Amino acid sequence: MPTMNQLTVSCENRPGTLAELTKILSDAKVNILAFNAGSAGAMGYVQLIVNNPNRAKKVLKAKRISYYEERVLPVTIPNVPGALSRFAAKLAAQDINIGAAYQTAVEGSNKANVVFAVSSLGLAGRIR
């Protein structure tokens, strides 16, 4: 399976932060394909997969917005009970650690999309 670049942006945990970040990317004509956001106290983060990582990095640097980049594994699994559990068990059986993951599925769809940050991308990418 092919991997993708994920950008993780450090940000304040306050109203409007996500709106401001996504406006900056939108103004730069960067399309967000997937995102996950979270916080701990006063700080937060937004993990992004975008259609043009180079353009996104350029605009983030220009705006002095802190981020880091990592390769992640996007996986499509069946949208049925137990599918995520089965895939996670396959990763565990290969001693692959899941550092982060997020999933989405459209109601009524038979497929779900999951993004994994894992300890071994190459090995994880061969798991079906």
C-alpha positions as CSV (number, residue, x, y, z in Angstrom):
1,M,0.0,0.0,0.0
2,P,1.3,3.5,-0.7
3,T,2.1,5.8,2.1
4,M,1.3,9.5,2.4
5,N,2.8,12.6,4.1
6,Q,1.0,13.8,7.2
7,L,1.6,17.3,8.6
8,T,1.0,17.7,12.3
9,V,0.6,21.3,13.3
10,S,1.0,22.5,16.9
11,C,-1.5,25.1,17.9
12,E,-3.3,26.8,20.7
13,N,-6.4,25.1,22.2
14,R,-8.8,28.0,21.7
15,P,-11.9,28.9,19.7
16,G,-11.1,29.7,16.1
17,T,-7.7,27.9,15.8
18,L,-9.0,25.2,13.3
19,A,-10.9,27.9,11.3
20,E,-7.7,30.0,11.0
21,L,-5.5,27.1,10.0
22,T,-7.9,25.8,7.4
23,K,-8.4,29.3,6.0
24,I,-4.6,29.7,5.5
25,L,-4.5,26.4,3.6
26,S,-7.6,27.2,1.6
27,D,-6.2,30.6,0.6
28,A,-3.1,28.7,-0.7
29,K,-5.4,26.4,-2.7
30,V,-4.4,23.4,-0.5
31,N,-7.2,20.8,-0.2
32,I,-7.5,18.8,3.0
33,L,-8.0,15.2,2.3
34,A,-8.1,14.0,6.0
35,F,-7.6,15.6,9.4
36,N,-7.6,14.8,13.1
37,A,-7.4,17.3,15.9
38,G,-6.9,17.0,19.6
39,S,-5.7,18.9,22.6
40,A,-4.1,18.7,26.0
41,G,-4.6,21.7,28.2
42,A,-3.7,25.0,26.5
43,M,-2.0,23.3,23.5
44,G,-3.5,21.4,20.6
45,Y,-2.6,19.7,17.4
46,V,-4.1,19.2,14.0
47,Q,-2.9,16.2,11.8
48,L,-3.5,16.8,8.1
49,I,-3.2,14.9,4.9
50,V,-3.4,17.4,2.0
51,N,-3.3,17.2,-1.7
52,N,-0.2,19.3,-2.0
53,P,2.2,18.9,1.0
54,N,4.9,21.1,-0.5
55,R,2.6,24.0,-0.9
56,A,1.1,23.4,2.6
57,K,4.6,23.4,4.1
58,K,5.6,26.6,2.3
59,V,2.6,28.5,3.5
60,L,2.9,27.2,7.1
61,K,6.6,28.2,7.1
62,A,5.7,31.7,5.7
63,K,3.1,32.1,8.5
64,R,5.6,30.8,11.1
65,I,3.3,27.9,12.0
66,S,5.1,25.0,13.7
67,Y,4.6,21.6,12.2
68,Y,6.3,18.3,11.6
69,E,6.0,15.8,8.8
70,E,5.8,12.1,8.9
71,R,4.9,9.2,6.5
72,V,1.6,7.5,7.4
73,L,-0.3,4.5,6.0
74,P,-3.8,5.1,4.6
75,V,-5.9,1.9,4.6
76,T,-9.3,1.1,3.3
77,I,-11.1,-1.5,5.3
78,P,-14.7,-2.9,5.3
79,N,-17.2,-0.7,7.2
80,V,-18.4,-3.6,9.3
81,P,-18.1,-4.5,13.0
82,G,-14.7,-6.0,13.8
83,A,-12.9,-4.9,10.7
84,L,-10.7,-2.4,12.6
85,S,-10.1,-4.9,15.3
86,R,-8.9,-7.5,12.7
87,F,-6.6,-5.1,11.0
88,A,-5.1,-3.9,14.3
89,A,-4.6,-7.5,15.4
90,K,-2.7,-8.2,12.2
91,L,-0.4,-5.3,12.9
92,A,0.1,-6.5,16.5
93,A,0.9,-10.0,15.3
94,Q,3.8,-8.5,13.3
95,D,4.9,-6.5,16.3
96,I,4.0,-3.2,14.6
97,N,3.1,-0.4,17.1
98,I,0.3,2.0,16.2
99,G,1.4,5.5,17.4
100,A,-1.7,7.2,16.1
101,A,-4.7,6.4,14.0
102,Y,-8.0,8.0,12.8
103,Q,-10.9,6.7,10.7
104,T,-13.9,7.9,8.9
105,A,-16.7,6.3,6.9
106,V,-19.8,7.7,5.3
107,E,-23.0,6.3,6.8
108,G,-24.2,3.5,4.6
109,S,-20.9,3.1,2.9
110,N,-19.3,-0.4,2.8
111,K,-15.8,1.0,3.1
112,A,-14.0,3.0,5.9
113,N,-10.7,4.9,5.5
114,V,-8.1,4.7,8.3
115,V,-4.9,6.5,8.6
116,F,-2.2,4.8,10.7
117,A,1.1,6.2,12.0
118,V,3.0,3.0,12.7
119,S,6.4,1.8,13.8
120,S,7.1,-0.1,10.5
121,L,5.5,1.4,7.4
122,G,7.1,-1.1,5.0
123,L,5.8,-4.1,6.9
124,A,2.5,-2.6,7.7
125,G,2.0,-1.7,4.0
126,R,2.1,-5.4,3.1
127,I,-0.6,-6.4,5.5
128,R,-4.0,-7.2,4.0
